[in-house]
Amino acid sequence: MAQTTRRAFLAFSASLAATPVLTSISFADGHADHIVEIKGHSFSPANLVVKAGETVEFINRDGAPHTATADNGAFDTGRLGRNDVGMIKIDAAGTYGYFCAVHPNMRGEITVEA
């Protein structure tokens, strides 16, 4: 009985390892026009200029969880763990300040041109 249970467990574990896990939140189509890395408890680049309709990918390189949350609520990547990716797309021109909801002193800004 123990052998069968162990064998079943190993087969189940192997199937989990082969199954891709969705760890990103995507508001876009999976193609990023711009990348912002989160590392050292800061956004890099902290200030970004994009065109309306372009996508921005946030990648958390820190061990701590982070978010990219717009001051005005226009976007929120949700909580990103290490190496998690959140992708956003902003269609309306304007300037969007954003912060990390976990570490509010982390700030950035995206300027969207028409």
C-alpha positions as CSV (number, residue, x, y, z in Angstrom):
1,M,0.0,0.0,0.0
2,A,2.8,2.5,0.9
3,Q,4.5,1.7,-2.4
4,T,1.4,2.5,-4.4
5,T,0.8,5.7,-2.5
6,R,4.4,6.8,-3.0
7,R,4.2,6.0,-6.7
8,A,1.0,7.9,-7.1
9,F,2.5,10.9,-5.2
10,L,5.6,10.9,-7.4
11,A,3.5,10.8,-10.6
12,F,1.3,13.6,-9.3
13,S,4.3,15.7,-8.4
14,A,5.8,15.2,-11.8
15,S,2.6,16.3,-13.5
16,L,2.6,19.5,-11.4
17,A,6.2,20.3,-12.4
18,A,5.2,20.0,-16.1
19,T,2.1,22.1,-15.8
20,P,2.7,25.8,-16.5
21,V,1.5,28.1,-13.7
22,L,0.0,31.4,-14.5
23,T,1.7,33.9,-12.2
24,S,1.1,37.1,-14.0
25,I,-1.8,39.4,-14.3
26,S,-2.4,40.6,-17.8
27,F,-4.5,43.4,-19.0
28,A,-2.8,43.3,-22.4
29,D,-2.2,40.7,-25.1
30,G,1.1,39.3,-23.8
31,H,3.4,41.6,-25.8
32,A,5.1,44.4,-23.9
33,D,6.2,47.6,-25.6
34,H,8.0,48.7,-22.4
35,I,9.4,47.0,-19.3
36,V,9.7,48.3,-15.8
37,E,11.8,46.2,-13.4
38,I,11.0,46.3,-9.7
39,K,14.3,45.9,-7.9
40,G,15.9,47.3,-4.8
41,H,12.5,48.5,-3.7
42,S,12.2,50.9,-6.6
43,F,10.8,51.0,-10.1
44,S,13.3,51.1,-13.0
45,P,12.8,53.3,-14.9
46,A,10.8,55.3,-12.4
47,N,9.5,57.7,-15.1
48,L,8.4,56.3,-18.4
49,V,6.9,57.9,-21.5
50,V,4.7,55.7,-23.7
51,K,2.2,56.2,-26.5
52,A,-1.5,55.6,-26.0
53,G,-2.3,51.9,-26.4
54,E,1.2,50.6,-25.7
55,T,1.7,48.0,-23.0
56,V,4.0,48.2,-20.0
57,E,5.3,45.0,-18.3
58,F,6.2,45.2,-14.6
59,I,8.6,42.5,-13.5
60,N,9.3,42.0,-9.8
61,R,13.0,41.1,-9.3
62,D,12.8,41.6,-5.5
63,G,12.2,38.9,-2.9
64,A,9.5,41.0,-1.4
65,P,6.0,41.3,-3.0
66,H,5.2,44.5,-4.8
67,T,2.4,46.1,-6.8
68,A,2.2,48.9,-9.4
69,T,-1.0,50.7,-8.5
70,A,-2.1,53.9,-10.2
71,D,-2.9,56.8,-7.9
72,N,-6.2,57.4,-9.7
73,G,-7.1,53.7,-9.9
74,A,-6.5,53.4,-13.7
75,F,-4.5,50.3,-13.3
76,D,-3.2,47.8,-10.7
77,T,-1.0,44.8,-11.4
78,G,-2.1,43.1,-8.2
79,R,0.5,41.6,-5.8
80,L,3.6,40.4,-7.7
81,G,6.0,37.9,-6.0
82,R,9.6,37.4,-7.1
83,N,9.8,37.2,-10.9
84,D,6.1,37.6,-11.3
85,V,4.9,39.8,-14.2
86,G,2.0,42.2,-14.4
87,M,1.2,43.8,-17.8
88,I,-1.0,46.9,-18.3
89,K,-2.2,48.9,-21.2
90,I,-3.2,52.5,-21.0
91,D,-5.3,54.0,-23.8
92,A,-6.0,57.5,-22.5
93,A,-3.4,60.2,-22.7
94,G,-2.2,61.8,-19.5
95,T,0.2,61.4,-16.6
96,Y,-0.3,58.5,-14.2
97,G,1.5,58.5,-10.9
98,Y,1.7,55.0,-9.4
99,F,3.0,53.4,-6.2
100,C,3.5,50.0,-4.6
101,A,0.5,49.2,-2.3
102,V,2.8,47.1,-0.1
103,H,5.5,49.8,0.1
104,P,3.8,53.1,-0.5
105,N,7.1,55.0,-0.5
106,M,7.9,53.3,-3.8
107,R,6.7,55.6,-6.6
108,G,6.8,56.0,-10.3
109,E,5.1,57.9,-13.2
110,I,3.9,56.9,-16.6
111,T,3.2,59.7,-19.2
112,V,1.0,58.5,-22.0
113,E,1.1,60.6,-25.2
114,A,-1.8,60.5,-27.7
